[in-house]
Amino acid sequence: MLEREEYVEQAYLFRMLSERLPENFPLQDLLEQIRHELLATTKLPMAVDYLLAELRHCGVISTAMRRLPHYFTAFQTYLVEAAEDDRGRFDMRVAIEVLRYEAAYRAEQPTREGLFMYQFETLCRNRLRYDRGLDAISVDPMYNEDWREWIQTVRRQIGIVEFADLIYVRSPEYLRRRTRASSPPPRGRKTNPVWGKRRQDRLGEPPEGPHVLVRCAAKAPGLSHGAADQTHR
């Protein structure tokens, strides 16, 4: 995980790119411009220098991001790589916009639930590949081992099992109901909840079944883009 200042500067970089790319300026010129606007006390200016060198040499920046796994996450790299793929339909402007709000969210008080919902929604809405996308998400330093194992389960079973059910079986509410019924989980299935603490409504009883999805989705940064971006200066 990076320091908060790094995510603030990343959000600023991607916001400036998002605002200036529609003016049809070359990406190389924009990076050279914005590089001088970044705080010198962060590592982002050095990262941008490396991106620029790769852009001049190879015409892409995803290969440089892949060589900086300590600074750019695998999911960030995957989005840029998908946008640079001439055979795909994922636009670079959309990728930059997604990266902008993700970095802004990380600069605040991110939760694993909110970050995952945002990343997964990005894959769904833009018709990106689930296998590569979820592989990239699973190695994000934000997630612990239980989350990585669950994300790989989602990767294997998405399209076969309802997504809401995949969430519900790893929720505290599911574990509580299994315990109350004295029914052990199926052999080989992990029971450690990954979807936060149990929460009750005013009547003292949580909603039934996989509606836990609704409660967790409300934490996702993609549902409040305007508020998430108020992080820079």
Residue pairs with C-beta under 8 A, 6 or more apart in sequence:
1 141
1 142
2 71
2 106
3 42
4 107
5 39
5 41
5 42
6 42
6 43
6 44
6 71
7 103
7 104
7 106
7 107
7 231
8 103
8 107
8 231
8 232
9 38
9 39
9 42
9 44
9 232
10 44
10 99
10 103
11 100
11 101
11 103
11 104
11 107
11 229
11 231
11 232
12 37
12 38
12 232
12 233
13 34
13 38
13 44
13 48
14 96
14 97
14 99
14 100
14 103
15 100
15 229
15 232
16 30
16 34
16 37
17 27
17 30
17 31
17 34
17 96
17 100
18 93
18 96
18 97
18 100
20 30
20 33
21 27
21 30
21 92
21 93
21 96
22 93
27 55
27 61
27 92
28 52
28 55
28 56
31 48
31 51
31 52
31 55
32 52
34 48
35 45
35 48
35 49
35 52
38 44
38 45
38 48
39 45
43 71
47 68
47 71
47 72
50 64
50 67
50 68
51 61
51 64
51 65
53 64
54 60
54 61
54 63
54 64
55 61
55 64
60 84
61 80
61 84
62 77
62 80
62 81
62 84
65 72
65 76
65 77
65 80
66 77
66 81
69 77
73 136
73 139
73 140
73 141
74 135
74 136
74 137
74 139
74 140
75 102
75 119
75 133
75 136
75 137
75 140
76 99
76 102
77 136
78 128
78 132
78 133
78 136
79 90
79 95
79 98
79 99
79 122
79 128
80 92
80 95
80 99
82 88
82 90
82 95
82 128
82 129
83 90
83 91
83 92
83 94
83 95
84 92
89 127
90 126
90 128
94 126
98 122
100 229
101 118
101 221
101 222
101 225
101 228
101 229
102 115
102 118
102 119
102 221
104 221
104 228
104 229
104 230
104 231
105 114
105 115
105 118
105 221
105 228
106 115
106 142
107 231
108 228
108 231
110 142
110 221
111 196
111 219
112 142
112 143
112 144
112 147
112 194
113 195
113 196
113 216
113 219
113 220
114 216
114 219
114 220
114 221
115 140
115 142
115 220
115 221
116 137
116 143
116 147
116 151
117 216
117 217
117 219
117 220
117 222
118 220
118 221
118 222
119 133
119 137
119 140
120 134
120 137
120 154
121 220
121 222
122 128
122 133
122 222
123 129
123 130
123 133
123 134
130 155
130 158
130 159
131 155
134 151
134 152
134 154
134 155
134 158
135 155
137 143
137 151
138 147
138 148
138 151
138 152
138 155
139 148
143 151
146 190
146 192
146 194
147 194
149 190
150 166
150 170
150 190
150 194
153 166
154 163
154 166
157 166
158 166
162 210
163 213
164 210
164 211
164 212
164 213
165 210
167 195
167 210
167 212
167 213
167 216
168 174
168 209
168 210
168 212
168 213
169 189
170 190
170 192
170 193
170 194
170 195
171 193
171 195
171 196
171 212
172 193
172 195
172 196
172 197
172 198
173 198
173 206
173 212
174 193
175 191
175 193
176 198
178 184
178 185
178 191
185 191
195 212
195 216
196 216
198 206
199 206
199 215
200 206
201 207
206 212
207 214
207 215
217 223
221 228
